[in-house]
Amino acid sequence: MSLKKAYLLVILILIVDQISKIYIKTNFALEEKINVVGNWFQICFVENEGMAWGTKIPGDYGKLFLTLFRLVAVTGIGWWLWDSVRKNSSRYLIVAVSLILAGAFGNIIDSVFYGVIFNDSHGQVATLFSDQPYGTWFHGKVVDMFYFPIWEGNLPTWLPIWGGKHFTFFNAIFNIADMAISTGVGILIVFNKKAFSGSNKRSELA
């Protein structure tokens, strides 16, 4: 797989990711939700600081540190993609790294720019290129929207630890960029031997 095709894949994912985020940000107030298919597929607008499960790094410079760290990480992933193509690595590996790069870059765009181009979404629909931005450079929040609460209810009382407690499966809310990262990691795990088998000629995606 050529570097040009890998970059086209990255750019396509970035475009879809950013269009979906800007649409949600400019049409939904924070925590507003709609049902798409029954109750198990919903669009639910939330924002987070950019770490998994909404985790924060404490301190005044926690968010800045996270964003700068992710910029360094994306640079490393970009080099990994270039090196994989240069070495004529497996197409499994190149596609996986491209997906991970696109996803990481997509969420970094939120972190770097969204704080200065949007106003607050609490109780209102945000405005793009607002003159009253909610944050500063490198302090934007990542937009998430896809929610699949496939099952929700109280667990049986006989279960240890969680018995009788309210439980939702699946309760994570995510975006296109997260999906790209998860898919890329999944390819590396499931097709590990093919991904790292060497030449593209010996291992190609169907």
N, C-alpha and C positions, 0 to 999 in steps of 0.2 A: 504493500500500500504506500502510495507516494505521500510526501509531506504536504503537497497541495490538497489532496483529498482529506487528509487528517485535519488540516486547518479549516477546510470547508465544513467538515462535521462540527468542529468546535464553534465556528461562527454561526452555523444554523441553530445549534442548541442555545447559544447566547442570545440570539434574536428572539427565539420562542420564549426563553426564560424571561427576558426583560419586557417583552410585550405583555406577557401574562401578569407580571408584577406591577407594571405601570397601570394596566387595566384595573386590577384589584385595588391598588392604592387610590385611584381616581374615581372609583365607583362604589367602594365600600367604606363604611366607618369601621374603626377598630373593633374586632370581635363580632362584627356582623356576619351572619351566615345564611346560606340558602341550601335547600335540599336539591340535589341533582338527580339522584336515583334513590327513591325511598329515603330512609334515614341513614343508610350505610355509606352513601357517597355524598359528601357535602363540600361546599366551598365555604371556608371559614377563615376570615382575615385576621391574622395575628402577626406580631412583629417580635423579633428576638435580637439579641446582641451578636449573633453569628456563631455561637457554639451549639453543639448538640444538646437537644432538649432544653434550650433556652438558658443554659448555664452561663453565668457571668464570671469574669475575672474581677475580684474586688479591687477597690482603689480608684483614684481619679484618672490614672493612666492605663487602667485595665483594658478598656476598649481600644485605645490607641495601640497598645502592645499587641493585642490580638490581631488587629488589622495589619500591622507591619509584619507580624509573624506569618500571616497568611500570604502576604505579598511575596515574602521570601520563599515560602513553600510553593507558590504558583510558579515562580522562576525556576525552582528545582524540577517541578513536574514538566514545565515547558522544555527544559534541557533533556529530561528523560525521553520525551516524545521525539525530539530532534535526533537524539542518539539512537533510539530504537529504529527510526526510519533509516538512518545512516548505516546501521548494521544489518539492514534488511531483515529485521526481526519478524516474528509471527504476526499475522494480521490480527489475531486475537489480542496480542499485547498492544499493538498500535491503537486499535479501536478502544480498548479499555483505558489506556492512558489518555487518549483524546477526550473520552467521556469525563474522566476525573478532572482533567484540566479545564474543560468547559464548565463543569459544575462549580469548581472552586473559584474560577474567575467570575462566574455569574454572581455568586454571593459576595465576592469582594467589591463588585460594582456597587451593590447596595451599601456596603459598609463605608466606602470611600465617598460616594456622591449623594446618596439619598438624603442625608442630613442637611444638605445645603440646597437641594432643588425641590423638596416637598415641605409643606407645613404639617402641623400635627394632625393625626387621624383620630384622636380621642373625641368621640361624640360628633364627628363631622367627616365629610369626605375631603380628602386632601387635594390640594391644588398643585399641579406641576409647575415648576419655576415660580414658586411663591416668593413674595417679598418679605415673608415672615417665616423663614425655614425653622424646622424644629431642632436642628443640631448644627454641627460644624463639620469641616472636612475630616474624614477618617472616623467619624462618630455616627454614621448612619446605621439604621437597623434593617435587618434582613426581613423581607416580606415572605410569609408563608401562607398557603391557602388550601391545599388539598387535604381533606380529612375523611378517613374511612373508619368510622366507628362500627365495625362489622357486627359486634355483639356488645351489649351493655346490660349489666344486671348485678345481682348479688351472688357471690360465689357460695358454694355449699359450705355449711358450717363444719363439716368433717375435714375440710382441707386444713393442713397445718399452716400456721402463720397468717395466711390470707383468708381463712375461712370466715364466711359471713360478711366480708367487706365488699363494697361496691367496686366493680371492675369494668373497664372498657377495653375491648380488643378490636381494633388497633387504635391507640389514642394519640399517636404522633401526627402533627400537622407539618406538611413539607411543601417544597416547591419543585419546579422543573430541574433546577440546579442540583438539588438534593437527590432527585431521581437519577440524574446522570452520574453522580458520584457513586451512588449505591449500585447502579448497573455496572459501572466500570469495575468496582471492587468485586462484585459478584462474578463477573467474567474471569477475573484473575484467580478467584477461589475455585470456581466450578471447573474451569478449563485451564487449570494451573500448568499441567504438563504441556498442553498445546501452546499456551501463551509463552512459555519459556523454552520452547523446543528448538529455537534457532531460526533457521531460514524461513522466509515467507512462503517459499515454494513447498515446504514440507508441511505447512499448517495454515490453512486458509478457512475463513468463515464460509459456511455454506451459502 
